[in-house]
Amino acid sequence: MQGAERTVMRAVVYVAAAVLVFVGTLMALPEPSAPGQGAADELPEGSFAVIRATVFDGETFRADHDVWVEDGRIRAVGAALEIPDDVSRVDGSGRTLLPGLIDAHVHTFGTTLNDAVRFGVTSVLDQFTDPALAASKRAARETLERGDEADLFTAGMLATADGGHGTQFGIPVEPVSAPADAAAWVAARKAEGSDWIKIVYEDGSPYMDIPSLGPETIGALIAAAHAEGLLAVVHVSKLAHALEAVDLGADGLVHVWGDAVVDDPQAAQIAEAGVFVVPTLSVVTAMSGDGIDAELLQEAGGANASRMQRETLVNRFPDLPDEARPATRGETAIANVRRLHAAGVRLLAGTDAPNPGTGAGISQHGELQLLVRAGLSSAEVLAAATATPAAIFGLDDRGRIEAGRIADLVLVDGDLESDVSASTRLVAVWKDGYPVARSIDRETSAAPAAPETTLISDFEEGVGASFGAGWQVSTDRIRGGTSTAELSAPQGALRVEGEVVAGNSAFMFPWAGAIYFPGPAPMQPVDFSGREVLRFRTRGDGRGYLVMLFSGGASVAAPPSVPFTAPADWTEVEIPLARFPTATPGLIEGLAFVATAPPGASAGAFAFELDDVEIR
């Protein structure tokens, strides 16, 4: 990796972990896809029974059991139940029935809730989302009415430092400045409906230096949460921070650290403190490049995956500088889970979807497999995704198969006790006693084909393009930043110049540059199937820049990006489209050429030129 490219990667690595860097900046979030018809229509609802199944009740496997559902709740569980003749039956022979899965770490955007429930995740614990969105979903979890989304429980806004982790997502965040502010901050979150409090202890190292809350403020927030009767969970990525959070009284840690392996006394300390851990191995292994996303898509039925799921699963974290590349981070994380489990720490299954390398709902099945790899038994793994999160977070009406609980149920083909990976073989999902339509209307592309010409712009007649909506300025101002950019074509080339202003607390990832829209309007896709290469000439100030490709549905994730350098003399850059990981490589909604800066650093003034831009 060249020096200029290395600089760019330092700037973008942290933001790549954010699923909403550009969401809302260029287009609205997609609406959930309309459920298809078919299997769900053939399944019973209301009063029905699943008979002769192996039932995992949230704790134990029970062979040859029946589960009788009535009016959205479980009426009875047992062997050879006396069920009225007029009650519809589903044969569970050779199958396992388990409670609806609970993903203990998601972020709700786009089609997250609809995608989750189609893959058997009937409730999600959201660790940071827009409080207004959370409020709009609250009523659904209080009723047993038919719906097509998972129930949402959430921390709402997170507690972070001014300019710290969490401020880069485009969601307004009220930072916490000092311990004295903690009580009022927590009270405000409780008033707006937060179900618990999430606190960020993250300084960005070893990738970069970003502001973080200090121990005194974190301790004050934990105490304030407990005074309000709320759990306090802490985002950590380093062992030292995890141990500090435990000492400060945290109830749980969201993410397992990958910088060092916890030793036995430290693991025992966490267990004795009663602190639970949501490892999120799905995203940690994806970040280290050894995720199981591709296998999941195949195992769990890619035909039922939405455009958003396919995009986020194939999306990738960018390459890291050699000295910061976490090549063994996934292995270290799994080793930590193994130590924590041996010490008796309560573990919860959570994915951190829809970050790169994960998909809402679908990745929970991968998380189960990763937890098995870390030494948990099948029953322990399934408990981590059902009864344990329900008990810890006070979801008393779900997470178990027992009389009186909500009939959130998942039926899979196979014996989960002997093979947890069978969880991907979904036969049926019921939400509140209603069958969930697992198939979706395939999202067919109405995108027009790209014109035969491969040339987009030669700028001989100004800032124009041979087709599409053309070139526009793109900066962080739409997210509260203050970076600037100007476009001109004074000498037959596009000149992009401006200033990237870092340190703005409203947006942690500053950027400025130009974006080209190939469609008739911004972010309308054009089909470039058969094209292979983005080619352009560039010159400039010698620094590194990024090309970001927005594809069909990729706006729900950090857009795939490739670095380039703008040297003093004209040079030709050729980037294979395959370098931009996306599930729909032929569709292009936009191409952005931007300058960036890492948190806490300033890129300052920049200038580069583009010419002879084409897609061949």
N, C-alpha and C positions, 0 to 999 in steps of 0.2 A: 504494500500500500504506500503510495507516495505521500510526502509530507503534507501537502495541501489537502489531500483526501483524508488523511488522518485527523487534521484539524476539524474538518467538517463532521467527521464521525463523532468526535468528542462532543460536538454541538448537538448532534441529533440522537445519540444513543438513549439519553434519558427520556426524551420526548417520545421515542418509539414505544416506550412502555405505556404511553397514554393512548387510549382508544379514541380520543376525540380531539386530536390536535387540530384538525381542520374541519371537524363536524360543525355544521352550521355556518361556516365561513363562506362556503360556496354553494351549498344546497341544503334542503331540509332533510331530516332523517326519513328513511323510507317507512311507509306504513306496513303493518303486518300483512303477510300474504293471506289471501282467502283460503281457508281450509278446503281441501278437496273432499270428495265424497268417496264412499267405498267401504272400507273395513269398519269404520265407526258406525255406519248405518246398520251393520249387521250385528252389532253387539247390543246386549240388553241394557236398559237403564231403568232408573226408578227402583223397583224391587227385583232383585236377581241374586243369584248365588254362583260363586266359583267353587266347584266341587272336586274332590280328590286331588288337590294340589299339594305340593310341598309349600308350606306357608312359613315365610320368615316374618316373625311378628314384631321385629325391631330389636330382638335380642337373641332369639333361638329359632332354629329350623324345626318345623313340626311336619312330619310326613303324613300324607293322606288326610288332609284336613279340608274342611269346608268353611267358606266365609259367606255369610248371608248379609246382603245390603238392602236397606229399606230407606227410601226418602233421603238419599244422600249421606247416610251414616251407616256404620257397621252395626248390624243388629245382634249377630251372634257369630262365634268362632268355635269350631270344635270338630271332632271326628264323627262322621256319620250323623250330621245334624238332621233333625226332623223338619224338613222344609216343605211347605205346602206345595201341592202339585202344580198350582197355577203360577208359581214363581219360576221365571226363566233361569236356565242353568248354562254355565260355561264349563266345559270339561277342562280340568286342570291337570289331567294325567300327564306325567312326564314334564310338567312345567312347574315353575316357581312363582308364587304370588308374594309380593312384598309391598310395603307402604310406598306411597309416592316419595321419590327421592327429594332431598333438600340440599341444594348447593349452598354452602356456607360462605361463599365469597364470589359475588358477581358484581357487575356494574350495568345498570339497566339503560340501554339505549336501543333505538330502532326496534327490531323484532325480537329482542332478547326474551321477553316473557312468553311470546307465542312459540318461539323456537324451543325454549326450555321444556314446556309442557308436552310438546310432540315427542320428546325423547325421554319422557318419564320423570322429569324434574317438575314436581307440582308446586313447590314452594322455593323461593330464593331468599337468601340473606344478602342484601345489597350493602356493600361496604362504603358506598359513596355515590349519591346521585342527587339530582336536582330536587329539592324539597317540594317544589310545585308538582313535579311528576309523581313523586311518592304520594302526595295528597290525593291526586286524581285516581290512584290505584287502590286506595285504602278501603273503599266500600266493598270492592270485589272479594276481599278476603274475609269479610264479615258475613257473607251470605252463602247459600248453597245453590245459587242460580247457575244456570248453564253459562259457561264461558270458554274462551279458547286461549287463556293465558295462565301462567303460573301465578300464584299469590306472591305479593311483594312485601317483604319486611325489610326495613332499612335503617341505617344510621343517618341517612339524609346527608347534610353537610358535614364535612370532616373538620377536625381541629388541626390546624397547621400554622406554620410561621408565615409572616408576610413574605411572599415570593417563594414559599416552600413547595414541596411536593403536594400536588392537588390543585394548585392554582393554574396549572398549564392546560386544563381540560376544556376551557371555555365556559365553565359553569361558575357563576359568581360565588365567591368564597369569602366569608368574614374571618380574617386571620385572628389569631390570639397573640397579643403582644407581651403579656406579662402574667405572672401568677395571680395578680389581683383581678384580672379580667375573667378568670376561669368560671367563677360561679354564675356571673351574668350570661356568659357565652353558653354554658350548659343549659341554663334555664330557658334561654331563647330557643335552643334546639328542641328541648322537650315541648315547649309551647307550639312549635311548628310541626310536631309529630314524630320526631326521631324515636325509634324503638330502642336504641342504645347509642353510645357515643364512641366514635372512632377517632383515635389520636395518631398523628403521624410523627414518628421518630426516625427521620431520614435525612442524612446529610449528603447523599448522592455518591459518596466515595465507594469504590475507587475511580468511578467514571468522571466525576466532576464535583465541584463544591457548591452546594446550595444551602440556603438558610434552613435551619431546623429548630423546632421547639427544644428548649433545654429541660433538664431533669426537674427543676423546680416547677416549671409551668406544667409539665406532664403530670407531676404528682398532684398539683392543684386541680387539674382537670379530672383526674381519676377520683379524687376526693369529692369534687363537686358532682360528678356523675353518681357516685354512691349516695350522696346526700339527697339526690333527686330520685333515687330508686332505680337507676339505670346501670346496666353493665358498661364497662369501659374496656374496649379492645385497642391494641396498639399495633400499628404497622411498623414492622422492623425488617431489616435486611442484613443485620450484622449481629453476631453472637453477643458482643458487649452490650449493645442496645437492648437485646432481648432480656439479658440478665438484669439490667438496670430497670427495665419496665416491670419485671417480676418484683424486684425490691420495692418499687414505688406503688405496688398494689394492683396492678392490672389484672383484669379477669381473664383476658385472653390475648394471644398474639396472632395476628393475621399475616401470614407468610412465615415459612421457615427460612432461616438464614443459610447462605451458601458460602460464607467466607471462611468458616472454621467448623470443625466437628465438636459438638458439645461433649464434655467428658461425663463420666458417670456421676460424680458428686453434683455437677451443675444440673444434669437431667433430674436427679433426685430433688434438688432444690425447687425446680419448676413444678414437679409433681406434688411435693409437700405443700407448696403454696396454693395448690388447687387451680393452677392456671391451665387453660386449654390452649391448643394450638391448631390453627387452620393452615396446613403446610402449603397449599396451592402448588403441588408438584407439577401440575399441568403447565403452568406458565413458567415455572423455574426451569424445567427441562426444555421447554420451547426456547427460552432465552439462551440456554447453553448449547442449543442446536441438536439435542437428542430427544425431542418430543415424539409422541406417537400419533400425531395428528392424521397423517395419511392413512395409517392402518384403521384408525377410528372411523374415518369417513367411509371406508369400504365395509368394515364390519357392521356399522350401525345403519347402513342403508343410505347411501349417498343420494338416492332418488328422493328421499324425504327431507333432505337438507335444503334450507332456504339459501337464497343468494348471499345473505349476510353470513350465514354459517360457513358456506364454502369459501367466501372471501377471507374471513378472519382466520380460518384454519390454515389456509395456504400462505397468509401474510407472514412476514418474517421480521424479527428484530434486525436492525442493520448490523453489519460487521463492526466489531469493536476494535479499538487500538490493540496491538499485540500485548502491551503490558497490562491491559485491563480486560482482556478477553476471558470470560468465565467458562473456559472449556470444561472444567470439572465441577462447575457449580451445581449441575443437576445431580451428579454422583454424591457430592458433599451433602446436598439437601436430603437425599434419600438416606444417607448414613445418619444424619441427624434425626430423621423420623424414626429410624430403627432404634436409636438410643433412647429417644423420648418414649417410644412405645414400651420398651423394656423396663423403663423406670415407672410406668404406670400413668403417664401423662395422657389426659383425654384428647383424642384427635378427632377433628371434624373434616369431612370431605368438602373441599371447595376448590374452584378452578381458576378464579380471576378472569373468567370470560367476560367480554369478548376481546381480550388482548390478542396480539399476534400469536398464531400457533394454537389458538383455542377456539371453540365454538360453543355458544350457549346451549346448554342441555347435553349435547353430544359429548362434550369433554368430561362431563361427570363420570361417564362410563370409563374413560381413560384414567381419571383420577382414582377410581376403584382399583384398576389394574396396577397403577403405580404404588398405591398403598400396600397391595399384596407383595409387590417387589420389595417393599420396605419391611416386610416381616409380619404384617397383620394377617390374621385368619380371615376366612370368608365372612364369618359372623361379625367379627370386629370391624371389617371394612364396611359391611352393609349397615351396621349400627352407626358408624361414623357419618353415614349419609341419610340416616332416618331418625332413630330414637335419640341419639346423643345430641345433635343440634336442636331437636325439638325440646328436649329437657332443659338444655342450657339457656336457650333463648325464650323459654316460656311459651312454646307453641303447644299447649296442652291438648289440643284437639286433633293433632296429626302426628306423624312419625312412628306410629305403632298400628298394628292390626289387632284391635280389641274392641269390644262392644262400646258404642258411644262415640268413637272417633269418626272424623270425617272420612268418607269413602274415597280417599285419594289412593289409588291402587295401580300397581304395575304388574302385568303378567308376562313372563318371559319363557321362552322355549328352552328347557334344559334344567340342569341341576346346579344352581348357584353355589351350593355348599362345596361342591367339588371343583367348580370352575367359575370364578367370578366374571370372567370375560364373556360368559353367556348372557350377561345383562344387556348386551347389544342386540340380542335376538328378541326384540320386543314383539309380543303378540297383541297386547292391548294396554291402553292407559285409560284409567277413569279419573276424572276430576270432579269432586263433589258428587260422585255417583253417576256422572254422565260420561259416556265414552268420548275420547278425544280423537278427532279426525287426524290421523298421522300423515296421510298423504297431503301434498299441497299442490295447488295449481302450478304447473311448471311455468316459471317466469320466462316467457318467450321474449326474445329481443325484437323490438320494433325499430331497432336502430337502423338508420339508412346506411347503405354501403358507402365507403369512402370513394371520392372521385378517382378516376384512373390516374390522374396526375399524382406523382409522389411528392412534389414540391409544395410545401406549406407557405413559405415566405422567402423572397429574396430581398425584400425591403427596398427595391429600386424606386418604388413610388410611395414611400413613406411607411408608416406603421400599419401595414395591411396584411391580408392573407388571401390565398387563392380560393379558400372556401372556409366556411364556419363563421362563428361569431367573432373570431379574431382575437387580438391581443389586448389584455387589460392589465392594469396594476394589481398586484396582490400583496397586501401587507397585514401586519397584526393589528391594525387600527380597528378592524371589525370585531376584535376581541379585547378592546380596551388598551391596546399597545399604542406606541407613539412612533414606530418606525415609518419611514417614508420611502417612496420610490417614484421615479419619473421615467417615461418612455419617450424616445424620439428616434428619428431615422435621418440624421443630417447628411450622411455620406453613403447611402445605400446599404446600411446595416442597422440593426436595432440596437440602440444604446440604452442600457438599463443602469440607472444610477440612483443613489439615495443614501440613506443612513439607517442602520439597524441599531435600535436603542434598547439596550438591555436594562435590567434592574427594575422594570415596571411591575409592581406587585399584582396588577390586574391580569398579566399574562406572562407566564414564566418562560415561554419559548418564543422569542422575538424572531420575525422574519420579514423580508421585503424582497420584491422582485417582480417578475412578469409571469402571466399565465395565458396560455393559448387554449381557446375552446374550439374544437373542430365541428361541433354541432351548430344548428341554427340559433341556439340560445345557450347561455352558460350551463355547463354540466349536463347537457343532453348528449347521450353517447352516439358515437359513430363506429360502424363496424369496419375494422381494419384487418379482417381475417386474411391470412396469406402474406401480410407484411411481416418483416422480420427485424428491421433495424431502424432506430432513430439516429439520424445523422445531422450534424450541424457544424458550423465553424464558429470559433470563439476566440476572443482575445480580451485582455483586461488588466487588472491590477495584480495579477499573479496569485491571487488567493483562491481558496476552494469554494465551490458552490454545489448546490444540489439540483438535480432534475427529479421532480415528483410526478408520478403517473397516477391519475385518477381514473379508475376503471369502473365497470358496472358493479355498483354496490360497495366499492372500496372506500367510500366516504365514511363508512361506519368504523373505519379503523385508520390508524396512522397510515397514510398512503405510502406505497413502496417508493423508495428513493435510491438514486445512484449518484455518487459524487463525481464532479468533474472540476478541472482546474482551468482558469482563464489566464494564460500566460501573456507576456507583453506582445508577442508576435502571433499572428493568426495561426491557429492549429485546427485540424479537423478532429472532431470527436464522433465516435461511432459506438452506440450502445445497443446491444441486442435487446429486443423487447422481452426476451426470456429472463433478463436480469431483474425485471420488475415482477416479483411473484404475485400472481393474481389468478383467480379461478376462471376469469373470463378474459383471456389475453387479447382477444380480438376487439374488445370494446374499449374505447378510450373516450373519456368525458373531458379530460383536461390534461395539459402538460404545464407544470410550473417550473420556472427556472429562478431559484431564490438564493439569497444570502441569509445566513442564520448566525446565531450566537448562542453559546451555552449560558445557563443561568449564572449570574455573578460576573460575566465577562461582557465586554462591549466590542462588537464588530466594527462599530463606527461607520465612516463613510465607505462606500463601495462603488465600483463601476466596472461593468463588463459589456461586451458587445456580442451579438448573435447574428449569424448570416447563413443563408442557404439551408434553412431548416427543412428537413424532409423525413418522411416515413416510407421506407422502401420495402 
